[in-house]
Amino acid sequence: MPQASTHYLHRRPNLPMAEAWIRIEGDDLVEIPLLGDVSAGMPIEACPTIGAVHAPSCMVRRNTYALRVRGDSMIDCNIFDGDVIIIERQESAENGETAVVLINQQEVTLKKLYIEKSGVRLQPANESMPPIYLKNSDIQVLGMVMGVVRQHELTH
């Protein structure tokens, strides 16, 4: 039976997300709640689940939680289907930040957020996927990506 190895990627501030990741050791792990799935593609209904994941303490702040990524819209930011992202709960995002966003109080998605004259653009980090355009009142920022927990199966 294959074993899984876990890799932890921590986001360094003030760098484009595709270049911001540094791999860190999982020596000092703390448990944080896994609250469900987030779409990296078309938004999906917010369906809370109860669970937990372990993450390095340097990724964990006071309002930290985890979500499992479903989809491929953020691959150019090194976030892939099946990854668990570590989220710091925040209610606002800077222009161009990667955020977990609630749409119309029912669907969640992971995208780059851009504030434009006509409203908000949720931009995938995958050239093959189109952006989503919404009014400011249609979205609520839930948090920012602080890290990634990635499990790889070992076949030996």
C-alpha positions in Angstrom: 0.0 0.0 0.0 1.5 3.4 -1.0 2.4 5.9 1.8 1.7 9.6 1.5 4.4 12.2 2.0 3.3 15.7 3.0 4.9 18.9 1.8 4.2 22.3 3.3 4.5 25.5 1.2 4.5 28.8 3.1 3.7 32.0 1.3 6.3 34.7 1.5 4.8 38.2 1.5 5.2 40.9 -1.2 5.9 38.5 -4.0 3.7 37.3 -6.9 1.9 34.2 -5.7 3.5 32.0 -8.4 7.0 32.9 -6.9 6.0 33.3 -3.3 6.2 29.7 -2.1 8.9 28.4 0.1 9.0 24.8 1.2 9.2 24.4 4.9 9.7 21.4 7.2 6.7 20.1 9.1 8.4 19.9 12.5 6.2 22.0 14.8 2.7 21.1 13.6 -0.6 22.4 15.0 -4.1 21.2 14.3 -6.5 23.6 12.5 -10.1 23.0 11.4 -10.7 21.8 7.8 -14.0 23.6 7.0 -14.8 22.1 3.6 -14.0 22.5 0.0 -13.3 25.6 -2.1 -13.7 25.6 -5.9 -10.7 26.5 -8.1 -13.0 26.6 -11.1 -16.7 27.4 -11.3 -18.0 28.4 -7.8 -19.5 25.6 -5.8 -22.1 25.7 -3.0 -20.6 26.3 0.4 -20.9 22.9 2.2 -19.2 22.9 5.6 -17.5 19.7 6.7 -16.0 18.9 10.0 -12.4 17.8 10.1 -8.9 18.9 10.9 -5.5 19.1 9.3 -2.0 19.6 10.7 0.0 22.6 9.5 3.4 24.1 10.6 2.9 26.6 13.4 4.5 29.4 11.3 1.4 29.3 8.9 -1.1 29.5 11.7 -2.5 32.7 13.2 -5.4 33.4 15.5 -8.1 33.1 12.8 -6.7 30.3 10.6 -8.6 27.4 8.9 -8.1 25.1 6.0 -10.1 24.3 2.8 -9.6 21.5 0.3 -9.1 22.8 -3.3 -11.3 21.4 -6.0 -10.4 22.3 -9.6 -7.6 23.7 -11.7 -8.2 27.4 -12.0 -5.2 28.4 -9.7 -2.5 26.2 -11.2 -0.4 29.1 -12.3 -0.2 30.1 -8.6 1.1 26.6 -7.7 -2.3 25.6 -6.2 -3.6 22.3 -7.5 -6.7 20.2 -7.3 -6.6 18.2 -4.0 -4.3 20.6 -2.2 -5.3 21.9 1.2 -4.9 25.6 1.5 -4.3 27.4 4.8 -6.5 30.5 5.1 -6.2 33.5 7.4 -9.7 34.8 8.0 -10.0 38.4 6.6 -12.9 40.5 5.3 -10.9 42.5 2.7 -8.3 41.9 0.1 -5.8 44.1 -1.7 -6.2 44.4 -5.5 -4.6 41.3 -7.1 -4.6 39.2 -3.9 -5.6 35.6 -4.0 -8.7 35.2 -1.8 -11.5 32.8 -0.8 -14.6 34.6 -1.8 -18.3 34.0 -1.0 -20.6 34.8 -3.9 -24.3 35.7 -3.3 -24.1 34.2 0.3 -24.0 30.7 -1.1 -21.1 29.8 -3.4 -17.3 29.8 -2.6 -14.4 30.1 -5.0 -10.7 30.7 -4.9 -9.5 33.5 -7.3 -7.4 36.6 -7.7 -9.5 39.6 -6.8 -9.4 42.8 -8.8 -11.5 45.9 -8.0 -12.6 47.6 -11.2 -14.8 50.6 -12.1 -17.7 48.4 -12.9 -17.4 46.0 -10.0 -15.2 43.1 -9.1 -13.2 40.7 -11.4 -12.4 37.2 -10.0 -9.5 36.1 -12.1 -8.3 32.5 -12.4 -4.6 31.7 -12.5 -5.1 29.5 -15.5 -5.1 31.0 -19.0 -7.7 28.5 -20.3 -10.4 29.8 -17.8 -12.4 33.0 -18.1 -12.7 35.6 -15.3 -16.0 36.0 -13.4 -17.4 39.6 -13.2 -19.6 40.6 -10.3 -21.0 43.6 -8.5 -19.2 44.5 -5.2 -22.4 43.7 -3.3 -22.4 40.2 -4.7 -19.2 39.1 -3.0 -17.7 38.8 0.5 -14.0 38.1 1.1 -13.6 35.2 3.6 -9.8 34.9 3.8 -6.4 35.0 2.2 -4.1 32.1 1.3 -1.2 31.7 3.7 0.0 28.3 2.8 -0.5 24.9 1.1 -0.5 21.4 2.4 0.2 19.0 -0.4 0.2 15.2 0.0 2.0 13.0 -2.6 1.6 9.2 -2.7 4.9 7.3 -2.6 4.9 4.2 -4.6 7.8 2.4 -3.1 
